[in-house]
């Protein structure tokens, strides 16, 4: 498929702005949507709009199959070990906050350290600032080199046996720096810490293999990878997710409800409270199909 044929897949580009064909250069903020994604969302609403996991009627079954099918596509797209490790949410920011509020507050104490970098999007800074304030932990930064990269030597000097969490972008949204996630993961694990990776800018452009990276958590947004706004993914290793408590309660994350106590469903649904972002997940599945077909 040549560039002209790809461009023709995006209806929004078929217009003029100030007398010139529209050229869009803001994909790091949000990407435009190909017709296949737009039609997938439209078909869901026109032909099978229903809640998922609840009704056994035809529309409910179709919607559930589409929703869980999108989860399976996402699992394959980033090579997760299990679809139970794929949590649908609103986006990268939500995913980072979920890890900070659930894993962070459960596992970080006074005197511990959280390590990040100066190149992080503020969505990967402020949640860790809050965890540090609440727990009394220390927030540390791996210094940048003059060329906007981080060196493994600097990372080794910053990450210590008191570090509990390392949080870093795979690709910087400002600098374009591609960080050495495998090496940083190895350093974190050598110090019994977990690593949280912001993949918002990497998943649209790189072949991401979370098993090869061996990261503990990886989060990204659909709207930066040709999917609708409002849908995102948190990948987490099953062993961590099983130990974490939900941060939202109600709806489909419930197993049994009693008067004074309740129990949660198994993964991944215990982290997906309420009616999920069904149309967004359907659009995400179509976006994955498009990226897989065209190439990263």
Secondary structure as UniProt FT lines:
FT   HELIX           3..7
FT   TURN            8..9
FT   HELIX           11..13
FT   STRAND          16..17
FT   TURN            18..19
FT   STRAND          20..21
FT   TURN            27..29
FT   HELIX           35..47
FT   HELIX           58..78
FT   HELIX           83..85
FT   STRAND          86..89
FT   HELIX           92..98
FT   HELIX           99..104
FT   HELIX           105..107
FT   TURN            110..111
FT   STRAND          113..117
FT   TURN            118..119
FT   HELIX           122..124
FT   HELIX           126..135
FT   STRAND          138..142
FT   TURN            146..147
FT   HELIX           152..158
FT   TURN            161..162
FT   STRAND          163..169
FT   TURN            173..175
FT   HELIX           181..190
FT   TURN            191..192
FT   STRAND          194..198
FT   TURN            200..205
FT   HELIX           210..213
FT   STRAND          217..221
FT   HELIX           222..224
FT   TURN            225..226
FT   TURN            229..230
FT   STRAND          232..236
FT   HELIX           238..243
FT   HELIX           251..253
FT   STRAND          254..257
FT   STRAND          262..264
FT   TURN            267..268
FT   HELIX           269..271
FT   HELIX           278..294
//
